[in-house]
């Protein structure tokens, strides 16, 4: 058993925790990482963002070869899916990414302790074995909680990771299911649903709300649903799953209208439960340490991300804000810079979000609905990818760019993109908005031609005055 002392002990090696640990080491701190997995990277790198994006890319290429290359004059025999190789590649991508984090830890002399972390009091963390026994006791000037989140369970639908799966199980299926029902039309459900639809599944998405992708601008959402429906995804909106029965032939789901009405039965080979995630705080010893929670069950922090106990900090999915890997990373950097006496800061109003389907959806800032609710006078600039020369050349004309700007000052308040390269394009909008750019500012920046990013310039011009190419 080790009894060691550090400047900082981090609990959780996900994108928030491992980035914080590296930055702390760069700032001269001695750092320990407590991680219950045998590999670093947390949910995102191991069973979330990275493996899902690998499958999204592979399934997109399979779909493209099978259906889209003919318009380019490229004739291909009907493609054959080597499912074992597809899943092997996904594993290799995950392995390379987690090994990269291991290398960075060694480079920055970060000490890793494998096990669950439990805070005994301010300044003391126990590392627990799987049976709950204390393996190591660590003391630290500061403790950072970066334990992330876990899948939210659905009453009446027990996950077995075989026929009824969470997002983790959906990344490890042994074959392409003929019929897949996705419960939840949020980002995770839509991304994974689109993966298996492209690979050959008949996919039905059941959503309690009367719309998909809550939180996205309404106009974008409507276009997004039409695009996914054209690809073969089926939607049952305003519906709730009340029961699941697993048998030899698959799963029978009882589905009822959310507002009441007659129930119906859906049959599937596999059911994916994707109704969201919840902060993972169980077993951290928060009560014993005196760390307060919010009414929503997240850890309460101040403007500098310090908890109710001095010297204990929290970031990422366990605190308020979007449950996004990049947001957690920025949180982590801000905390350790604050500890080091610097001015750590995150602009939580400008955290971008991306849905990695095809087309992608990306946004930053306010939606139209939020501006209306706040009674902000605004103007809209839109530019469709059908008008963009590079998008036409690429054969990716689905979607548009939408810029929302203050009607009086012209400051950009929100940017919403649905299109093939939305996730990459949104970075320019984040940069511009971080410096309080006006629509005119973006519209007057010289963009390379022909590029897809010219569409953002044109949408900004449309918000300020008039687009050139529309």
Backbone torsions as a table, in degrees:
resi	resn	phi	psi	omega
1	UNK	NA	131.2	179.1
2	UNK	-92.1	143.6	171.1
3	UNK	-128.8	92.2	-172.0
4	UNK	-121.3	158.3	-178.0
5	UNK	-120.3	139.0	-177.8
6	UNK	-137.7	162.5	172.0
7	UNK	-72.1	-35.2	-177.0
8	UNK	-143.9	131.2	170.0
9	UNK	-113.4	125.5	179.8
10	UNK	-107.3	130.8	176.3
11	UNK	-104.1	106.8	178.5
12	UNK	111.5	118.0	-174.9
13	UNK	-102.6	35.2	173.6
14	UNK	-79.4	-170.4	-177.5
15	UNK	-59.3	-26.1	174.9
16	UNK	-77.5	-51.2	-175.6
17	UNK	-68.2	-46.4	-175.3
18	UNK	-70.9	-34.8	176.9
19	UNK	-66.0	-42.2	177.6
20	UNK	-61.0	-42.0	-179.5
21	UNK	-62.5	-44.3	179.7
22	UNK	-64.5	-44.9	-179.8
23	UNK	-64.4	-38.3	178.8
24	UNK	-63.2	-42.3	178.0
25	UNK	-63.5	-39.2	177.2
26	UNK	-61.2	-31.1	-179.2
27	UNK	-86.5	6.9	173.9
28	UNK	95.0	7.4	-179.6
29	UNK	-85.0	151.8	166.8
30	UNK	-86.0	130.1	-168.6
31	UNK	-129.3	136.6	172.0
32	UNK	-118.6	139.9	175.5
33	UNK	-113.5	128.4	174.7
34	UNK	-108.8	118.0	-175.6
35	UNK	-138.5	128.5	-176.3
36	UNK	-78.6	-23.9	175.1
37	UNK	-74.3	161.2	175.0
38	UNK	-82.1	-12.6	176.9
39	UNK	-121.4	153.1	178.9
40	UNK	-83.6	166.9	176.0
41	UNK	111.6	-14.9	176.8
42	UNK	66.6	-164.0	179.7
43	UNK	-59.0	-43.9	-174.2
44	UNK	-56.4	-54.8	-174.8
45	UNK	-75.8	-31.6	-174.0
46	UNK	-90.4	-47.5	-173.9
47	UNK	-137.9	30.1	-177.2
48	UNK	-141.2	-111.1	-172.5
49	UNK	-51.3	-51.5	-171.3
50	UNK	-71.2	-53.4	178.3
51	UNK	-62.6	-34.6	179.5
52	UNK	-66.9	-37.0	179.3
53	UNK	-70.7	-32.8	175.4
54	UNK	-62.7	-44.4	178.5
55	UNK	-69.3	-36.6	177.0
56	UNK	-60.3	-44.4	-179.8
57	UNK	-66.0	-45.0	-179.8
58	UNK	-62.9	-44.2	-178.9
59	UNK	-68.4	-33.3	176.8
60	UNK	-64.1	-43.3	178.9
61	UNK	-65.1	-39.8	177.8
62	UNK	-60.7	-43.8	178.5
63	UNK	-64.9	-42.3	-177.9
64	UNK	-64.5	-44.7	179.7
65	UNK	-64.4	-38.9	-176.5
66	UNK	-76.2	-24.2	-171.1
67	UNK	-133.2	-24.6	-166.3
68	UNK	-110.5	-15.1	-173.5
69	UNK	-76.4	-20.0	-179.9
70	UNK	-58.2	-34.8	-180.0
71	UNK	-67.8	-18.7	177.4
72	UNK	-91.2	2.0	-177.3
73	UNK	80.4	18.5	179.7
74	UNK	-108.3	112.9	-177.1
75	UNK	-100.2	121.7	-178.0
76	UNK	-125.0	138.0	174.3
77	UNK	-61.0	152.7	178.1
78	UNK	-48.4	123.6	-174.8
79	UNK	-68.6	149.8	177.1
80	UNK	-108.4	131.8	-178.6
81	UNK	-87.5	119.0	171.4
82	UNK	-94.5	88.6	-172.2
83	UNK	-63.1	-38.6	-179.3
84	UNK	-62.7	-41.8	178.6
85	UNK	-67.8	-38.7	178.6
86	UNK	-58.9	-46.3	-179.1
87	UNK	-72.2	-32.3	176.9
88	UNK	-64.0	-43.6	179.3
89	UNK	-61.0	-42.5	178.0
90	UNK	-57.2	-44.3	178.7
91	UNK	-64.2	-36.5	178.9
92	UNK	-67.7	-37.8	177.2
93	UNK	-63.5	-44.4	178.4
94	UNK	-62.5	-46.7	-178.3
95	UNK	-60.3	-44.1	179.8
96	UNK	-64.1	-37.0	-178.0
97	UNK	-70.7	-45.2	179.6
98	UNK	-67.4	-35.8	176.8
99	UNK	-65.6	-31.5	176.3
100	UNK	-63.2	-39.0	177.4
101	UNK	-67.8	-40.4	177.2
102	UNK	-57.9	-42.9	178.7
103	UNK	-61.1	-44.0	-179.6
104	UNK	-64.4	-35.1	177.5
105	UNK	-65.5	-43.5	178.4
106	UNK	-64.4	-43.3	-179.5
107	UNK	-59.6	-38.0	-176.8
108	UNK	-97.2	9.3	175.1
109	UNK	56.4	45.7	176.5
110	UNK	-92.6	130.1	-179.3
111	UNK	-89.8	127.7	-177.4
112	UNK	-107.8	134.6	175.1
113	UNK	-119.1	120.7	-178.0
114	UNK	-87.8	120.2	-179.1
115	UNK	153.6	174.8	178.3
116	UNK	-83.3	140.6	179.5
117	UNK	-94.8	137.3	176.0
118	UNK	-133.6	126.7	179.5
119	UNK	-83.3	121.1	179.5
120	UNK	-86.3	-37.7	177.1
121	UNK	-169.8	173.1	176.4
122	UNK	-55.7	123.5	178.1
123	UNK	94.4	-2.9	-178.2
124	UNK	-135.8	129.1	178.4
125	UNK	-128.8	131.6	173.5
126	UNK	-97.9	141.5	174.3
127	UNK	-104.2	120.8	-172.3
128	UNK	-105.0	141.6	171.9
129	UNK	-76.4	173.9	-178.2
130	UNK	-60.2	-30.0	-179.6
131	UNK	-86.8	4.1	178.0
132	UNK	92.4	-5.6	179.7
133	UNK	-71.4	146.0	179.2
134	UNK	-78.5	120.1	178.7
135	UNK	-89.4	-43.6	-175.9
136	UNK	-143.9	152.5	173.7
137	UNK	-122.4	124.9	-175.7
138	UNK	-117.0	139.2	173.0
139	UNK	-112.6	148.1	-175.3
140	UNK	-153.5	149.2	173.9
141	UNK	-68.5	-33.0	179.3
142	UNK	-139.8	147.7	177.3
143	UNK	-123.3	133.5	178.9
144	UNK	-118.0	119.6	178.0
145	UNK	-89.7	117.0	178.5
146	UNK	-136.5	48.6	-171.1
147	UNK	-81.1	-5.1	172.0
148	UNK	74.7	-148.2	-174.8
149	UNK	-139.2	170.5	178.2
150	UNK	-134.0	165.4	-179.5
151	UNK	-63.7	134.7	175.2
152	UNK	-78.0	123.7	-179.8
153	UNK	-74.9	157.2	177.3
154	UNK	-116.6	117.8	179.6
155	UNK	-55.2	134.3	179.2
156	UNK	88.0	-6.0	-179.8
157	UNK	-130.8	93.4	-175.3
158	UNK	-83.9	122.4	-179.9
159	UNK	-77.5	126.5	175.9
160	UNK	-115.4	-1.1	-179.1
161	UNK	60.4	21.2	174.8
162	UNK	-122.0	-67.7	176.7
163	UNK	-101.0	-30.5	173.1
164	UNK	-114.8	110.8	-169.5
165	UNK	-119.8	155.2	167.5
166	UNK	-90.2	-174.1	177.4
167	UNK	-60.6	-31.7	178.0
168	UNK	-63.1	-49.5	179.1
169	UNK	-66.3	-31.7	-179.9
170	UNK	-67.0	-18.3	177.5
171	UNK	-91.0	-3.0	-175.0
172	UNK	-128.1	23.6	180.0
173	UNK	-62.7	145.9	-177.0
174	UNK	-83.4	-15.0	177.8
175	UNK	-159.6	167.9	178.4
176	UNK	-77.1	118.2	-179.8
177	UNK	-69.8	142.9	177.2
178	UNK	-69.0	-41.0	-179.8
179	UNK	-127.2	122.7	179.2
180	UNK	-123.3	128.7	171.9
181	UNK	-109.5	126.7	177.3
182	UNK	-104.9	124.0	176.6
183	UNK	-98.0	107.4	-178.5
184	UNK	115.8	120.0	-178.1
185	UNK	-104.5	39.2	173.2
186	UNK	-87.6	-168.3	-175.0
187	UNK	-60.7	-47.6	-177.3
188	UNK	-63.2	-45.7	-179.0
189	UNK	-62.9	-41.1	-178.6
190	UNK	-71.4	-39.3	179.1
191	UNK	-64.7	-51.5	-177.8
192	UNK	-69.7	-34.8	175.5
193	UNK	-61.2	-40.2	-179.8
194	UNK	-69.8	-32.5	175.8
195	UNK	-57.8	-54.1	-174.1
196	UNK	-74.3	-27.0	173.8
197	UNK	-63.7	-45.0	-179.9
198	UNK	-63.4	-32.9	-178.2
199	UNK	-83.0	-4.0	172.5
200	UNK	126.2	-1.9	-179.4
201	UNK	-76.7	149.7	167.5
202	UNK	-88.9	110.4	-170.1
203	UNK	-110.4	128.4	173.1
204	UNK	-120.3	130.6	-179.7
205	UNK	-107.8	123.9	179.0
206	UNK	-106.4	125.7	-176.4
207	UNK	-132.0	133.0	-178.9
208	UNK	-65.2	-38.6	179.2
209	UNK	-77.3	170.2	-180.0
210	UNK	-92.1	20.1	179.1
211	UNK	-151.2	159.6	174.2
212	UNK	-91.6	167.5	171.5
213	UNK	46.6	63.7	178.4
214	UNK	-59.4	141.3	-179.5
215	UNK	102.5	-18.8	178.4
216	UNK	-87.1	147.9	176.2
217	UNK	-48.5	134.0	-173.3
218	UNK	-57.4	-44.0	-179.2
219	UNK	-62.3	-41.2	178.1
220	UNK	-65.5	-42.0	-179.5
221	UNK	-58.5	-44.2	-179.7
222	UNK	-63.0	-42.4	177.6
223	UNK	-65.7	-40.7	-179.5
224	UNK	-60.8	-45.9	-179.6
225	UNK	-64.4	-40.6	177.6
226	UNK	-61.4	-41.2	-179.6
227	UNK	-64.4	-43.2	179.5
228	UNK	-68.1	-36.3	178.4
229	UNK	-64.9	-38.7	177.5
230	UNK	-62.9	-27.7	179.3
231	UNK	-82.2	-8.4	175.9
232	UNK	113.9	-4.9	176.1
233	UNK	-72.5	137.3	177.7
234	UNK	-109.2	144.8	-174.8
235	UNK	-124.1	136.8	168.5
236	UNK	-119.7	98.9	-176.5
237	UNK	-95.7	158.6	-177.9
238	UNK	63.0	36.5	-175.8
239	UNK	-134.1	150.9	179.1
240	UNK	-129.6	144.4	176.5
241	UNK	-93.4	123.5	-176.3
242	UNK	-108.7	-14.4	-176.0
243	UNK	-158.6	147.5	175.5
244	UNK	-136.4	129.7	177.8
245	UNK	-121.1	123.5	-179.1
246	UNK	-99.8	131.5	178.8
247	UNK	-138.7	-174.3	-177.3
248	UNK	-63.0	-31.6	-176.5
249	UNK	-91.0	-4.2	179.9
250	UNK	139.0	-140.7	-175.8
251	UNK	-127.7	134.8	172.6
252	UNK	-108.0	123.8	-179.7
253	UNK	-107.9	137.5	172.2
254	UNK	-96.5	121.1	-175.6
255	UNK	-121.2	131.4	-179.8
256	UNK	-125.9	151.8	173.2
257	UNK	-59.8	137.2	-178.0
258	UNK	-60.3	-29.9	-178.5
259	UNK	-95.7	9.1	178.5
260	UNK	102.2	147.2	-179.7
261	UNK	146.4	-173.0	-176.1
262	UNK	-71.5	140.8	178.9
263	UNK	-83.9	156.8	173.8
264	UNK	-135.0	166.6	-179.2
265	UNK	-113.5	131.6	172.9
266	UNK	-112.6	137.1	178.2
267	UNK	-111.6	140.4	-177.9
268	UNK	-148.6	155.1	172.4
269	UNK	-79.8	-36.4	178.8
270	UNK	-138.7	141.6	175.5
271	UNK	-119.4	129.2	176.6
272	UNK	-105.0	120.1	176.3
273	UNK	-92.4	113.1	-175.8
274	UNK	-138.3	59.6	-176.8
275	UNK	-95.3	7.4	176.9
276	UNK	127.3	-177.7	180.0
277	UNK	-128.4	158.4	179.5
278	UNK	-130.9	151.2	-177.2
279	UNK	-60.9	139.6	178.2
280	UNK	-94.4	102.8	-178.7
281	UNK	-125.0	-4.3	-177.4
282	UNK	-67.1	134.9	175.6
283	UNK	80.7	3.5	-178.9
284	UNK	-82.0	-9.3	-179.7
285	UNK	77.1	26.6	-175.7
286	UNK	-65.2	-41.2	179.0
287	UNK	-60.5	-47.0	-178.0
288	UNK	-63.1	-36.8	-178.2
289	UNK	-81.8	-14.6	179.9
290	UNK	87.5	19.6	179.5
291	UNK	-81.9	124.7	-176.1
292	UNK	-84.2	149.0	174.8
293	UNK	-110.6	157.7	174.5
294	UNK	-82.2	174.8	178.9
295	UNK	-65.8	-19.6	179.3
296	UNK	-91.0	3.1	177.7
297	UNK	84.2	12.7	175.7
298	UNK	-98.6	163.1	-178.9
299	UNK	-76.1	131.4	-179.6
300	UNK	-79.3	128.4	178.9
301	UNK	-133.3	160.9	176.3
302	UNK	-91.1	-169.3	-176.4
303	UNK	-64.4	-18.7	179.4
304	UNK	-103.2	9.5	177.1
305	UNK	71.9	22.7	173.1
306	UNK	-90.9	139.9	-179.5
307	UNK	-77.6	-173.3	178.7
308	UNK	-68.2	-10.5	178.5
309	UNK	-109.2	118.7	179.1
310	UNK	-55.7	135.3	179.8
311	UNK	89.4	-5.6	175.1
312	UNK	-115.0	124.6	-174.4
313	UNK	-120.6	161.6	179.4
314	UNK	-146.4	145.5	-176.7
315	UNK	-143.1	168.2	169.4
316	UNK	73.1	-138.0	-172.3
317	UNK	-68.2	-18.5	-177.4
318	UNK	-83.9	-6.4	177.2
319	UNK	-117.9	173.8	-179.5
320	UNK	-63.1	155.8	179.9
321	UNK	115.3	173.1	-178.6
322	UNK	-65.4	141.4	178.3
323	UNK	-85.2	79.5	-176.7
324	UNK	-129.2	141.0	-177.1
325	UNK	-59.6	-44.3	-176.2
326	UNK	-70.1	-30.7	175.0
327	UNK	-65.8	-42.3	178.7
328	UNK	-61.6	-40.4	179.3
329	UNK	-61.8	-45.3	179.2
330	UNK	-64.9	-39.3	174.6
331	UNK	-55.9	-48.1	-176.4
332	UNK	-61.9	-43.1	178.1
333	UNK	-63.1	-42.9	-178.8
334	UNK	-61.6	-42.1	-178.6
335	UNK	-62.8	-51.5	-174.4
336	UNK	-69.6	-30.1	175.0
337	UNK	-68.5	-36.1	175.2
338	UNK	-63.9	-45.0	178.2
339	UNK	-58.2	-36.6	-177.9
340	UNK	-79.8	1.6	178.1
341	UNK	89.9	8.6	177.2
342	UNK	-92.3	-174.9	-177.6
343	UNK	-104.2	70.6	178.1
344	UNK	-62.7	136.8	-174.1
345	UNK	-155.3	141.6	171.8
346	UNK	-131.1	132.0	173.8
347	UNK	-91.0	91.6	-175.5
348	UNK	-67.9	-13.7	176.7
349	UNK	-76.1	-14.5	-176.1
350	UNK	-122.6	40.5	172.9
351	UNK	-88.6	116.9	-178.5
352	UNK	-75.3	153.4	175.2
353	UNK	-125.4	146.4	-179.4
354	UNK	-139.6	138.0	169.1
355	UNK	-108.2	120.6	-170.9
356	UNK	-93.6	43.9	172.0
357	UNK	-85.2	-171.7	168.6
358	UNK	-123.4	114.0	1.0
359	UNK	-71.6	157.5	173.1
360	UNK	-76.1	157.1	173.4
361	UNK	-126.8	131.0	179.6
362	UNK	-141.4	146.7	-179.8
363	UNK	-156.0	157.4	174.7
364	UNK	-150.7	145.2	-179.6
365	UNK	84.3	-153.0	-171.7
366	UNK	-88.2	149.3	170.3
367	UNK	-89.6	167.5	175.3
368	UNK	-58.7	-41.2	-177.1
369	UNK	-63.1	-39.4	178.4
370	UNK	-67.2	-38.9	179.3
371	UNK	-67.5	-39.2	177.7
372	UNK	-64.1	-43.3	-179.0
373	UNK	-63.8	-34.2	-180.0
374	UNK	-86.6	2.6	179.9
375	UNK	57.7	40.0	177.1
376	UNK	-93.6	127.7	176.8
377	UNK	-75.7	124.0	-175.1
378	UNK	-138.1	166.1	175.3
379	UNK	-129.5	158.3	-172.8
380	UNK	-120.2	135.9	169.7
381	UNK	-123.4	126.2	-179.0
382	UNK	-127.1	147.4	176.7
383	UNK	-145.3	121.8	-177.8
384	UNK	-83.5	146.7	178.1
385	UNK	-68.9	-15.7	174.9
386	UNK	-64.1	-22.2	179.5
387	UNK	-92.4	-4.3	-175.8
388	UNK	-93.2	122.3	-176.3
389	UNK	-59.3	-42.1	-178.4
390	UNK	-67.0	-37.6	177.9
391	UNK	-64.6	-38.1	176.1
392	UNK	-64.3	-42.8	179.1
393	UNK	-63.7	-36.4	179.6
394	UNK	-77.6	-17.3	-175.2
395	UNK	74.8	29.6	-178.1
396	UNK	-127.5	67.2	-174.9
397	UNK	-96.1	4.6	178.6
398	UNK	-69.2	129.6	170.4
399	UNK	105.9	-170.4	-175.4
400	UNK	-163.3	168.7	172.4
401	UNK	-111.5	137.0	-178.2
402	UNK	-129.2	122.2	179.2
403	UNK	-112.4	128.9	176.5
404	UNK	-109.7	125.0	-177.4
405	UNK	-130.3	150.6	177.3
406	UNK	-61.8	130.9	-175.5
407	UNK	-65.5	-29.8	-178.2
408	UNK	-89.4	-45.5	-173.8
409	UNK	-99.4	-15.3	-177.3
410	UNK	74.0	4.6	178.3
411	UNK	-65.0	136.9	179.7
412	UNK	-73.1	125.6	-176.8
413	UNK	-106.5	-21.2	-179.4
414	UNK	-167.0	145.2	175.1
415	UNK	-131.9	131.5	-176.8
416	UNK	-131.7	127.2	-175.4
417	UNK	-130.3	132.5	168.2
418	UNK	-126.0	117.1	-175.3
419	UNK	172.8	177.4	-170.8
420	UNK	-63.7	-32.9	-176.7
421	UNK	-120.5	30.7	-175.3
422	UNK	-59.2	-41.0	-177.0
423	UNK	-63.9	-31.1	176.9
424	UNK	-81.1	-40.9	-176.9
425	UNK	-65.2	-29.9	-173.9
426	UNK	-65.0	-21.4	-179.2
427	UNK	-61.7	-37.9	178.4
428	UNK	-63.7	-40.3	178.7
429	UNK	-64.3	-40.9	178.3
430	UNK	-60.9	-44.5	-179.8
431	UNK	-62.0	-47.5	-178.8
432	UNK	-61.7	-44.5	-177.2
433	UNK	-70.6	-29.4	176.7
434	UNK	-62.2	-29.3	177.9
435	UNK	-101.4	20.2	176.4
436	UNK	56.1	42.4	-179.1
437	UNK	-66.5	148.8	171.2
438	UNK	-90.3	166.1	175.0
439	UNK	-61.0	-37.6	177.7
440	UNK	-61.5	-39.9	179.0
441	UNK	-56.3	-50.3	-179.3
442	UNK	-65.1	-41.4	-178.5
443	UNK	-64.5	-26.0	-178.5
444	UNK	-92.9	-4.8	176.8
445	UNK	-77.1	133.0	-179.8
446	UNK	-74.0	120.4	177.4
447	UNK	-106.7	143.4	178.6
448	UNK	-64.4	147.2	179.7
449	UNK	-125.4	136.6	-3.1
450	UNK	-92.8	126.9	174.9
451	UNK	-137.0	155.7	177.9
452	UNK	-65.5	-31.3	-177.0
453	UNK	-66.6	-14.4	173.8
454	UNK	-59.7	-24.3	-179.2
455	UNK	-65.6	-32.8	175.5
456	UNK	-66.9	-41.7	176.6
457	UNK	-58.3	-45.6	-178.0
458	UNK	-66.9	-38.5	177.8
459	UNK	-66.2	-37.0	176.9
460	UNK	-65.9	-41.4	176.1
461	UNK	-60.9	-38.6	179.8
462	UNK	-65.2	-35.5	178.5
463	UNK	-72.7	-35.7	-177.7
464	UNK	-80.4	-51.2	-176.7
465	UNK	-144.4	-87.4	179.0
466	UNK	-147.0	140.4	175.9
467	UNK	-71.2	154.2	178.8
468	UNK	-79.7	-42.1	-169.7
469	UNK	-104.1	33.9	178.1
470	UNK	-146.4	NA	NA
